[in-house]
Amino acid sequence: MNQKQLRLILLNNYSSSEKTEVTLQSLGKSTGQKIELVDYRTPSLYEKIMDRSPDLLFLSGSSHMLTRPENQRNFEPETRIIKDAEFPILGICYGHQLIGKTFGARLSDLGRMCRGFERVKVLGTHPLFDDLPYEIRVPESHRQALASVPTGFECLGESASSKVEIMVHKSRPVYGFQFHPERADEDHPDGRVLIQNVLKLALEA
């Protein structure tokens, strides 16, 4: 992994400070880099993120439900960033759903929480999957999921609970994971490898 200090930003979508801190620490461990934290409620969020032009922007998970109209309003600045940014973006869980919604995908409620490590089938070939098997095991924690592939994206992973577990934009460095790769552990390291591969792709973007 290139040890050059990169400009990495975690756009935090959690209301819980504990979950925010765990995510920040986990991403720092996976990337080996210092990560700047910016909250989704930050005033002038759009201008702040766009002016910083990070090497990679992470969009965190959240306990919010994106199907609720008030959340679509509250996260509108983040939606604008997703639409306009030329820098690489990785959406995780809620961040993944937010990317999908921004590009026209439908959301569905699963009627239950999906938790724990789940098998995800890799579809096709892509540098995202360097040093990974055709079936990976990754941590899940979500109730809603994308019901369709957003416009301009390719679906590269599916599971028993989600049709769109992994997606990649066809012409922009925008990636989405329904699962939580930052919660990988020593027995299930696939998520950590995915984050490192995204980082490599971001360096080439």
C-alpha positions as CSV (number, residue, x, y, z in Angstrom):
1,M,0.0,0.0,0.0
2,N,1.3,3.4,-0.9
3,Q,2.2,5.2,2.4
4,K,1.9,8.7,0.9
5,Q,-0.4,10.8,3.0
6,L,-3.7,11.1,1.2
7,R,-6.6,13.5,1.7
8,L,-9.3,11.1,2.9
9,I,-12.6,12.4,4.3
10,L,-15.3,10.4,6.1
11,L,-18.7,12.1,5.6
12,N,-20.4,11.0,8.8
13,N,-24.1,10.1,8.5
14,Y,-24.6,8.7,12.0
15,S,-26.3,10.6,14.8
16,S,-24.5,8.4,17.4
17,S,-21.0,9.6,18.3
18,E,-20.0,6.1,19.3
19,K,-20.7,4.6,15.9
20,T,-19.0,7.6,14.2
21,E,-15.8,7.0,16.2
22,V,-15.8,3.3,15.6
23,T,-16.2,3.9,11.8
24,L,-13.4,6.5,11.8
25,Q,-11.0,4.2,13.7
26,S,-11.9,1.2,11.6
27,L,-11.3,3.0,8.3
28,G,-8.1,4.4,9.6
29,K,-6.9,0.9,10.4
30,S,-7.9,-0.4,7.0
31,T,-6.3,2.4,5.0
32,G,-3.3,3.1,7.2
33,Q,-4.1,6.8,6.8
34,K,-5.3,9.7,8.8
35,I,-9.0,10.5,7.9
36,E,-10.7,13.8,8.4
37,L,-14.2,13.7,9.8
38,V,-17.0,15.9,8.5
39,D,-20.6,15.6,9.7
40,Y,-23.5,15.6,7.3
41,R,-25.1,18.5,9.4
42,T,-22.1,20.7,8.8
43,P,-23.2,24.2,7.5
44,S,-22.2,24.8,3.9
45,L,-21.4,21.1,3.6
46,Y,-21.4,21.1,-0.2
47,E,-18.9,23.9,-0.5
48,K,-16.7,22.5,2.3
49,I,-16.3,19.1,0.7
50,M,-16.0,20.3,-2.9
51,D,-13.4,22.8,-1.9
52,R,-11.3,20.1,-0.2
53,S,-11.5,17.8,-3.2
54,P,-10.4,14.7,-1.3
55,D,-8.4,11.8,-2.8
56,L,-11.3,9.6,-1.6
57,L,-14.6,10.5,0.1
58,F,-16.2,7.9,2.3
59,L,-20.0,8.1,2.9
60,S,-20.8,6.3,6.2
61,G,-23.7,4.1,7.2
62,S,-26.5,5.5,9.3
63,S,-29.5,4.5,11.4
64,H,-31.7,6.9,9.2
65,M,-34.2,5.4,6.7
66,L,-33.7,7.0,3.3
67,T,-37.3,6.2,2.3
68,R,-38.5,8.9,4.8
69,P,-39.1,12.3,3.1
70,E,-37.5,14.2,5.9
71,N,-34.2,12.3,5.4
72,Q,-34.2,12.9,1.7
73,R,-34.4,16.6,2.5
74,N,-31.8,16.5,5.3
75,F,-29.3,14.7,3.1
76,E,-29.8,16.9,0.0
77,P,-26.4,18.6,0.3
78,E,-24.8,15.2,0.3
79,T,-26.8,14.2,-2.8
80,R,-25.5,17.3,-4.6
81,I,-21.9,16.2,-3.7
82,I,-22.6,12.8,-5.2
83,K,-24.0,14.3,-8.4
84,D,-21.2,16.8,-8.9
85,A,-18.0,15.4,-7.5
86,E,-15.2,14.5,-9.8
87,F,-13.1,12.9,-7.0
88,P,-13.6,9.2,-5.9
89,I,-16.4,8.3,-3.6
90,L,-17.1,5.1,-1.7
91,G,-20.6,4.8,-0.2
92,I,-21.0,2.3,2.7
93,C,-24.5,0.9,3.6
94,Y,-26.6,4.1,3.9
95,G,-24.0,5.9,1.8
96,H,-24.4,3.2,-0.8
97,Q,-28.2,3.6,-0.7
98,L,-27.8,7.4,-1.0
99,I,-25.7,7.0,-4.1
100,G,-28.3,4.7,-5.6
101,K,-31.2,7.0,-4.8
102,T,-29.3,9.9,-6.3
103,F,-28.9,8.1,-9.6
104,G,-32.5,6.9,-9.7
105,A,-32.6,3.5,-8.0
106,R,-35.5,2.3,-6.0
107,L,-35.3,1.3,-2.4
108,S,-37.0,-1.6,-0.7
109,D,-37.6,-2.4,3.0
110,L,-36.6,-5.9,3.9
111,G,-39.0,-6.1,6.9
112,R,-36.1,-7.1,9.2
113,M,-32.6,-6.2,10.1
114,C,-29.8,-8.1,8.3
115,R,-26.9,-8.5,10.7
116,G,-23.7,-10.6,10.8
117,F,-21.4,-11.9,8.2
118,E,-23.1,-12.8,4.9
119,R,-21.8,-14.4,1.7
120,V,-21.7,-12.1,-1.3
121,K,-21.3,-13.5,-4.8
122,V,-18.9,-11.6,-7.0
123,L,-20.3,-10.9,-10.4
124,G,-17.7,-10.4,-13.2
125,T,-14.1,-9.2,-12.9
126,H,-12.9,-5.9,-11.7
127,P,-9.8,-4.5,-9.9
128,L,-11.9,-4.1,-6.8
129,F,-11.6,-7.9,-6.4
130,D,-7.8,-8.2,-6.6
131,D,-6.6,-10.9,-4.1
132,L,-10.2,-11.9,-3.3
133,P,-12.2,-15.1,-4.0
134,Y,-15.4,-15.2,-6.2
135,E,-17.4,-15.4,-3.0
136,I,-16.6,-13.1,-0.1
137,R,-17.9,-12.8,3.5
138,V,-18.7,-9.4,4.8
139,P,-20.5,-7.7,7.7
140,E,-24.1,-6.6,7.1
141,S,-26.2,-4.3,9.2
142,H,-29.2,-2.9,7.3
143,R,-33.0,-3.0,7.0
144,Q,-33.3,-1.3,3.6
145,A,-31.6,-2.1,0.3
146,L,-31.5,-1.0,-3.3
147,A,-34.2,-2.7,-5.3
148,S,-32.7,-1.8,-8.7
149,V,-29.3,-0.9,-10.2
150,P,-29.0,2.9,-10.5
151,T,-28.6,4.5,-13.9
152,G,-25.0,4.4,-15.1
153,F,-23.8,1.7,-12.7
154,E,-22.8,-1.9,-13.0
155,C,-23.8,-4.4,-10.3
156,L,-20.8,-6.5,-9.3
157,G,-22.1,-8.3,-6.2
158,E,-25.3,-9.9,-4.8
159,S,-26.4,-11.8,-1.8
160,A,-29.4,-13.6,-0.4
161,S,-30.7,-10.4,1.2
162,S,-29.6,-7.8,-1.4
163,K,-29.6,-7.8,-5.2
164,V,-27.2,-4.9,-5.3
165,E,-24.4,-5.5,-2.7
166,I,-21.6,-4.0,-4.8
167,M,-21.9,-1.4,-7.6
168,V,-19.5,0.7,-9.6
169,H,-20.2,3.6,-11.8
170,K,-19.3,2.9,-15.5
171,S,-17.5,6.2,-16.1
172,R,-16.8,7.8,-12.7
173,P,-14.8,6.6,-9.7
174,V,-17.9,6.1,-7.6
175,Y,-18.4,2.8,-5.6
176,G,-21.1,1.5,-3.4
177,F,-21.1,-1.4,-0.8
178,Q,-24.4,-2.4,0.9
179,F,-22.3,-4.0,3.6
180,H,-19.8,-2.6,6.1
181,P,-16.3,-3.4,4.9
182,E,-14.8,-1.4,7.7
183,R,-16.1,-4.0,10.2
184,A,-13.9,-6.8,8.8
185,D,-12.1,-8.9,11.4
186,E,-9.1,-11.3,11.4
187,D,-11.4,-14.2,10.6
188,H,-13.2,-12.3,7.8
189,P,-10.7,-9.9,6.2
190,D,-12.4,-9.5,2.8
191,G,-13.9,-6.1,3.6
192,R,-10.4,-4.7,4.5
193,V,-9.0,-5.9,1.2
194,L,-11.9,-4.2,-0.6
195,I,-11.2,-0.9,1.1
196,Q,-7.5,-1.2,0.2
197,N,-8.4,-2.0,-3.4
198,V,-10.7,1.1,-3.6
199,L,-7.8,3.2,-2.2
200,K,-5.6,1.9,-5.0
201,L,-8.2,2.7,-7.6
202,A,-8.6,6.2,-6.1
203,L,-4.9,6.8,-6.5
204,E,-5.2,5.9,-10.2
205,A,-8.4,8.1,-10.8
